[in-house]
Amino acid sequence: MVFPNHVLLGAAAIIPAADPVMVSSISPVVLPYPDRAVDMELRVTAPLDGDDLPVVILSHGQGNSNWLSSIAGYEPLYNYWAGQGFVVIQPTHLGSATYGLQAPPGQEYFWEARCQDIKWILDHLDEIQEAVPSVNGRLDTDNIAIAGHSMGGWTASMILGAQNTSPLGNGTVSKYRDTRIKAGVVLAGTGNGGEDLSEQGRQMVPSYNPNFATMETPALVVYGDSDLSPYLTVRGADWHGDAYSLAPGPKDLFIVRGGKHGLGGVSGWDALETEDESPERLASVQRATSAYLRTALYGDDSWKKARAALQAVVLGNQPWLVGEDQTK
């Protein structure tokens, strides 16, 4: 007998998912990146078999861990997504704790360098494939998505079309939308700036002043309804959903019931920084995001089925649903 799912999968089982395929994960893939403090370090995770595989570029968050803000983190996402038929490419951004680099003034957490990293990956997909023989020639470079968690959610939002006008500058608008990206997943991302930031938030990210009205690329926005971040915002958990509420459609929203910033553990297995560790909650995020990505990049009806399941099922003996969805 085979048990493909965790015994604590629980209510997440209502979201349909295919059995995972075998995957391989290759790291570090190091490629020269002139004029960058360090060369580009990547992890590439892919199904062992198959061709014309869509690509998901995954941008890590910051966090307090020594390793998770790098290609060493986010195995619960990259392994699951690859098992569902995607090639997942992860960079280690310059703000990673593994590097210990000091960001220039006005570039806290290397926020613009993060966007430049994503564009560099898009520009160098041929070289990345050549460096990883097991995926060479197997990528569908016409179907690419961006995903990011926390600070990586801001990165993803920018690539999807959100813009930023730093209060510290001369009014220059930072624009990083890339039309090679077909869709995105924003996980526990950052919300509106200005008066919505707390005093500590303004000190942490003085350059932060986004405009989500220009975020036109389709995306799924995911946040936990218990993700309170007073160090960043004076608002409640809904602040993390601004990439949905303040952006034009088409957009989808998945609110994780009981979810905090870790969304059940997306950044790593049994990670200390995950305040809401839950195989059930994590599985709901894995399944919902994978279903959305399959529809966005493969064109199947996985997301339609996932939404129907979430809307149709009432969990009688559970104090909360695994999540609820909205769309526009």
C-alpha positions in Angstrom: 0.0 0.0 0.0 1.3 3.5 -0.9 0.5 6.6 1.1 1.3 9.5 -1.3 0.1 12.2 1.2 0.9 13.2 4.7 -1.3 11.6 7.3 -2.2 15.1 8.5 -3.4 16.2 5.0 -6.9 16.7 6.5 -9.2 19.1 4.8 -6.7 20.1 2.1 -7.7 16.8 0.4 -10.8 18.6 -0.9 -8.6 20.4 -3.4 -7.9 18.0 -6.3 -4.3 17.2 -7.1 -2.6 14.7 -9.4 -0.1 12.2 -7.9 3.4 13.7 -8.0 5.9 12.5 -10.6 9.6 11.9 -9.8 11.8 15.0 -9.8 15.4 15.9 -9.6 16.8 19.0 -8.0 20.2 20.4 -9.1 22.2 23.0 -7.1 24.2 25.1 -7.1 24.0 26.1 -10.7 26.4 29.1 -10.8 26.6 31.3 -13.8 28.7 34.5 -14.4 26.8 37.7 -13.7 29.1 40.7 -14.5 28.8 43.8 -12.3 27.0 41.9 -9.6 28.5 41.4 -6.2 28.4 37.6 -6.6 27.7 35.4 -9.6 24.1 34.1 -10.0 23.5 31.0 -7.9 20.4 28.9 -8.9 18.6 25.8 -8.0 16.8 24.0 -10.9 14.2 21.4 -10.0 12.3 19.5 -12.7 10.3 16.3 -13.5 12.6 13.4 -14.5 10.5 12.9 -17.7 8.6 15.0 -20.1 9.1 17.8 -22.6 7.6 21.2 -23.2 7.7 21.8 -19.4 6.4 25.3 -18.2 8.8 27.3 -16.0 8.1 28.8 -12.6 10.7 31.3 -11.3 10.5 31.3 -7.5 11.7 34.4 -5.5 12.5 33.7 -1.8 11.7 36.0 1.1 13.9 37.5 3.7 13.0 36.0 7.1 15.3 35.5 10.1 16.7 32.1 9.2 20.3 31.5 8.1 19.5 29.4 5.1 15.8 29.7 4.0 16.4 33.0 2.2 18.4 31.3 -0.5 18.3 28.3 -2.9 18.4 26.2 0.3 14.9 27.2 1.2 11.3 26.6 -0.1 11.6 22.9 -0.7 7.8 22.5 0.1 7.1 24.6 -2.9 9.7 23.8 -5.5 9.5 20.0 -4.9 5.7 20.0 -5.0 5.5 22.2 -8.1 8.1 20.2 -10.0 6.1 17.0 -9.0 3.1 18.6 -10.7 4.9 19.2 -14.0 6.9 22.4 -13.7 10.5 23.3 -14.0 11.2 25.5 -11.0 14.2 28.0 -11.1 15.2 29.7 -7.8 17.8 32.4 -7.5 19.6 33.4 -4.3 19.1 37.2 -4.2 21.7 39.6 -2.9 19.7 40.3 0.3 20.1 36.6 1.3 21.4 36.0 4.9 23.9 33.6 3.3 25.7 36.5 1.7 25.5 39.1 4.5 25.8 42.0 2.1 24.8 45.6 3.0 22.3 47.1 0.6 23.0 50.5 -0.8 21.0 53.5 0.5 17.5 53.5 -1.0 17.8 49.9 -2.0 16.8 48.2 1.3 16.9 44.4 1.0 18.2 44.9 -2.6 14.6 45.4 -3.8 15.5 46.5 -7.3 18.3 44.0 -7.7 15.8 41.3 -7.0 13.7 42.4 -10.0 16.9 42.6 -12.1 17.7 39.0 -11.0 14.4 37.8 -12.4 15.0 39.6 -15.7 18.5 38.2 -15.9 17.1 34.6 -15.6 14.6 35.3 -18.3 17.4 36.6 -20.5 19.6 33.6 -19.9 17.3 30.6 -20.0 19.4 29.1 -22.8 22.5 29.2 -20.7 20.7 27.8 -17.7 19.4 24.9 -19.7 22.9 24.2 -21.0 24.3 24.2 -17.5 21.8 21.6 -16.4 21.9 18.8 -19.0 18.9 16.9 -17.5 16.6 19.8 -18.5 18.3 21.0 -21.6 15.8 21.4 -24.5 12.8 20.4 -22.3 11.6 23.9 -21.2 8.5 25.6 -22.7 9.9 29.1 -22.6 6.6 30.5 -24.0 4.9 29.6 -20.7 6.6 31.1 -17.7 5.3 32.2 -14.3 6.8 34.2 -11.4 6.1 33.3 -7.8 7.4 34.8 -4.6 6.8 34.7 -0.9 6.9 37.7 1.5 9.7 40.0 0.1 9.6 37.7 -2.9 6.0 38.6 -3.2 6.9 42.2 -3.7 9.4 41.1 -6.3 6.8 39.0 -8.1 4.3 41.9 -8.0 6.8 44.2 -9.7 7.5 41.7 -12.4 3.8 41.4 -12.9 3.5 45.1 -13.4 3.3 46.9 -10.0 5.4 50.0 -10.0 7.2 51.8 -7.2 7.9 55.5 -6.7 10.4 55.9 -3.8 9.6 58.8 -1.4 13.4 59.2 -1.1 13.9 59.9 -4.8 13.1 62.5 -7.4 9.8 61.0 -8.5 11.3 58.4 -10.8 9.0 55.4 -11.2 10.6 52.0 -11.1 9.0 49.7 -13.7 10.0 46.0 -14.1 7.0 44.4 -15.7 8.1 41.7 -18.1 5.7 40.4 -20.7 7.5 37.1 -21.0 5.8 36.3 -17.7 2.4 34.8 -18.4 1.1 34.6 -14.8 2.1 34.9 -11.2 1.6 33.7 -7.6 2.0 36.2 -4.8 2.4 34.5 -1.4 2.0 36.7 1.7 3.2 39.6 -0.3 3.4 43.2 0.8 0.6 45.7 0.5 0.0 49.4 0.1 2.5 51.9 1.3 2.1 55.5 2.5 -0.3 55.8 5.5 -0.8 52.1 5.6 2.8 51.6 6.8 3.6 51.6 10.5 6.4 53.8 11.8 8.6 50.8 12.0 7.7 49.8 8.4 8.6 53.3 7.1 12.0 52.9 8.8 12.5 49.4 7.5 11.6 50.1 3.9 11.7 53.9 3.3 11.8 53.4 -0.4 8.5 51.5 -0.4 5.6 53.2 -2.2 4.0 50.7 -4.6 1.2 51.2 -7.2 -0.7 48.0 -7.8 -3.0 49.7 -10.3 -0.5 48.9 -13.1 -0.2 45.2 -12.1 -2.0 43.9 -15.2 -0.6 40.3 -15.6 -2.9 37.6 -14.3 -2.0 36.4 -10.8 -3.1 34.4 -7.8 -2.7 36.2 -4.5 -2.5 34.1 -1.4 -2.5 35.3 2.2 -3.3 34.0 5.7 -6.2 35.6 7.5 -4.1 35.6 10.7 -1.0 37.2 9.1 -0.7 40.3 11.3 2.5 42.4 10.5 2.6 45.4 12.9 6.3 45.9 12.1 5.2 46.8 8.6 1.6 48.0 8.6 -1.1 49.5 10.7 -3.7 47.4 8.9 -4.7 43.8 9.5 -4.0 40.7 7.5 -5.9 42.0 4.5 -2.9 44.3 3.8 -1.2 41.2 2.3 -4.1 40.9 -0.2 -3.6 44.4 -1.8 -2.0 42.8 -4.9 -5.5 41.5 -5.5 -7.8 44.2 -4.1 -5.8 47.2 -5.6 -4.8 45.6 -8.9 -6.9 45.2 -12.1 -8.2 41.8 -13.2 -7.8 39.1 -14.1 -6.8 38.2 -10.5 -7.6 35.4 -8.1 -7.4 35.4 -4.3 -6.9 32.4 -2.0 -7.3 33.3 1.7 -5.8 30.6 4.0 -7.8 30.1 7.1 -5.7 30.4 10.2 -2.7 31.1 8.1 0.1 33.4 9.3 3.1 34.6 7.3 4.5 31.1 6.8 1.3 29.8 5.2 1.7 26.5 7.0 5.4 26.2 6.2 6.1 27.2 2.6 9.7 28.3 3.3 11.0 25.0 4.7 10.1 21.8 6.5 9.7 22.2 10.2 11.2 25.7 10.1 11.5 27.6 13.3 10.3 30.8 11.6 7.0 29.2 10.7 4.5 30.3 13.3 1.6 28.4 11.8 3.2 25.0 11.0 0.5 22.7 9.6 0.8 20.0 7.0 -2.9 20.6 6.3 -2.5 24.3 5.7 0.7 23.9 3.7 -1.0 21.3 1.5 -3.9 23.6 0.8 -1.4 26.2 -0.4 0.6 23.7 -2.5 -2.6 22.3 -4.1 -4.3 25.6 -4.8 -1.2 27.3 -6.3 -0.3 24.3 -8.4 -3.9 24.1 -9.7 -3.7 27.8 -10.6 -0.3 27.4 -12.3 -1.5 24.4 -14.3 -4.4 26.3 -15.7 -2.3 29.4 -16.4 0.6 27.5 -18.1 -0.8 24.2 -19.3 -4.3 25.5 -20.1 -6.2 22.7 -18.3 -9.1 23.0 -15.9 -7.3 22.4 -12.6 -8.1 25.8 -11.2 -11.7 25.5 -12.1 -11.9 22.2 -10.3 -10.1 23.5 -7.3 -12.4 26.6 -7.0 -15.5 24.4 -7.4 -14.2 22.1 -4.6 -13.5 25.0 -2.3 -17.0 26.6 -2.9 -18.9 23.3 -2.7 -17.6 21.7 0.5 -18.5 22.6 4.0 -16.3 21.0 6.6 -18.7 20.2 9.4 -16.2 19.2 12.1 -13.6 21.8 11.4 -13.4 25.2 13.2 -12.2 26.8 9.9 -12.1 26.0 6.3 -8.7 25.4 4.7 -9.3 28.5 2.6 -11.7 30.4 0.4 -11.3 31.9 -3.0 -12.3 35.0 -4.8 -11.9 36.1 -8.4 -12.2 39.2 -10.6 
